[in-house]
Amino acid sequence: MSFGRDRTPLKTEVTELDGVHRISVHGRVTLDSSPDLLDEFRRVVRHARQLDVDLHDVPFVDSSGISVLIQGLKMAQERSVDFALLDPSPKVKAVIELSQLDSFFTVKNSAGAE
């Protein structure tokens, strides 16, 4: 029995252009999948001057997913890397706002507006 846990693997794609790294996240960011995203942050933040986390294809994030986003931001800050959440889906944006983290994170749309 899975007890409602999501076993679908999280997919990420990393692109880089002139030191700006983008991690595009696809799938639910949950207790089961968030360690994979944390590993991706650890790997990418070492080489970036800016890290954008594209969340447009994330239909759901739970508290462990929010925790990983906070950890990613802290890792970036420790290395003086700019960190932004890009195009969060409406449900993810709602969780960020309900958690009162919308002023903690830089949230941008793909057009660059905050």
C-alpha positions, 0 to 999 in steps of 0.5 A: 500500500502506498498510503497516498504517497506519490511514487512518480519520479520527479523530473528536472532539466538543467539549462545554463546560459552565461552563468544563469542556471535554470532548473525546470521541475516537472511533477509533484514536489513531495516528501518522496521526491523532494530529496531529488530536488535538493540533490539537484540544488547542491549540484547546480548551485556550485556553478551558478551565479544565478539560479532560477527554479522553474515551477510552472509544471509543478501541480503540487508541493507539500511542506517538505517541498517548501522546505527544500525550496528554502534550503535551496535559497539558503545554499544559494545565499551562502555562495552569493548566487541569485535565486528565484522561483520562476512561473510557479503554478497557481497551486504552488503560488497559493502554498507559497502565499499561504505560508507567507513566504512570498516576501521571502522568495523572489518570484518571477514570471518568465517575462522577468517581472516580479 
